[in-house]
Amino acid sequence: MNWLELTVRILASFFVLLVMTLLMGKKQLSQLTFFHYITGITIGSVAASLTTDNRLPIFQGIYSLVLWGCLTILLGFISLKVASVRAIIEGRPSILISKGKLDTKVLAKTMLNLDDLNMLLRTSGTFDISEVDYAILEPNGQLSVLKKVECKTVTQKDMNVPGQGARNLPTEVIVAGGIVKKNLKTLGLKEAWLQEEVKKQGHKRIEDIYYAEVSSDGGLYILPEMKDQE
């Protein structure tokens, strides 16, 4: 590949990519869904091949770039008009927590574990899962959280009431029916304390609890599960 051919390839790739990006719009640039993410990567790869791979004829590379962009625009237009197509391309939100109860089936369907859920909650600014009324996994992978009414209205600062700092970060101590002994030890708590707290809340066996954590106030919070009949 000589310098002239390389220059032509770079210019062709640059301007075609610029035009297609403008035509595809801001939704593609924001990569709102997995489809948009993959499309962006593919178009970038085609543009890179057009620039550096001399085995790819220039006009075939431009054709590939334009055709892929046009298909993306066409599908975007169809998805605006047809809800069923939009659901296939962009996906639907998944409700992980509803009315304060965890839907373990939806959690498994979205290929998330409890560590992933807690990470997404913290990223959204929620450190205590007991405050969550609804948690919805959006098609772009972000988590939308609606807190319980009592956790989002008046704060101690609003009422000029002096507050106390958190005793600890909310920490998981039961996951999928098993005790997280390391976390208990870190908190300075014994298994006997955990057993007693579990019984106080009406549970006979720890093995029957899917998730529980020690809240920031030091109390035990057991996350309810959604039952099939619900």
WOGI-V712596 format. One record per helix or strand. SS is the DSSP state (hx for helix, st for strand). FROM is the first residue (numbers start at 0). TO is the last residue. If there is no record, write none. Layout:
{{SS:FROM:TO} {SS:FROM:TO}}
This chain:
{{hx:2:23} {hx:25:29} {hx:33:51} {hx:57:80} {hx:82:89} {st:93:97} {st:100:101} {hx:103:108} {hx:113:122} {hx:128:130} {st:131:136} {st:142:146} {hx:148:150} {st:170:174} {st:177:178} {hx:180:186} {hx:190:199} {hx:205:207} {st:210:213} {st:219:221} {st:223:224}}
